[in-house]
Amino acid sequence: MLKAFKFRIYPTDSQKQWLIQTFGCVRFTYNHLLKARQAYYLETQAIDYTLTPASLKKQYPFLKEVDSLALANAQLNLDRAFRNYFKGRASFPKLKNKKSIWQSYTTNNQKGTIYLEETYLKLPKLKEKIRIHAHRPIEGTIRSATISSRYNEIFYVSLLCEVPQKTMKASNKWIGIAYDPDRLVEMSTPLDITIPKFKQVDQQLLRAKRKLVIKGRSAQHRRTRVERVKNYQKQKRKIKDLYLKQKFQREDYLEQISGTVIRHYDYLFVESISADCPEGDFSIQDWHKLLAKLQYKSQWYSKKLVLIDMKEQTDPSTNKKSLELVEIGKQVLFE
């Protein structure tokens, strides 16, 4: 099975410059191929796959300075985006933006071109090794590496490894998990997991947005473009960081729920919900993200996950929908 290990890396100034250049070339390749396919699709209602990163290098020699596998993976990502669009799983592919908070590229491990050596990481095409904070040992064989950056200042690497499947000690316990708009999950057996303080970050966001409006008006009175006002740009970045904090809070909460459930239970009876369910602090999208984590973790550790389509509670004597999920799940598995 495949498992990713994410670490913080600390490139030197010259290495940062090379990584940022690679981000730009990957973004350029993706956007160039997308525009060409858009134009061809409007004319013929078909997709032209003849234009490749290799052919682009003849026209744009600067693409030769970066990792060729990163450019090839940009094309593969675009191919995947079109497949998802034609199968109705996603909207039409969009152009990548230079001003995005996150930039990234993916390269493959071919004949040991990616490896860890004590506190350093070797990447293809990069002569010098990058310092890495490997806070935990990796397992298995490295398949690929995804290098990402936030604001082109903070850098990370995610190493995708092929690891042997693990097994946990069988508990022979089961649990019902239903959707709850306020807590995300309603469980037949309550677990001690603290809900993140979303309202605290919401209040910080509200105050930060008010300050941004004030700074924007101040710049307007001075007849200065906001792009040139450092305080305005600094406040704008603070708002972006708060949105990221919200995102990380939710992701950590999902990891805590899925990890705790997988460790303590062998049978998971999970509600399958529709898109028209009511939403609260947690959305349907959050629920599907949790479901995806439960699915791949149950495969990793040989757990049994059963999706149960139950639009409404059918047993009025049962106080919680999750308890009814357990009863239905037992019937599905053991009868």
Order of alpha helices (4+ residues) and beta strands (2+ residues): beta-alpha-alpha-alpha-beta-beta-beta-beta-beta-beta-beta-beta-alpha-alpha-beta-alpha-beta-alpha
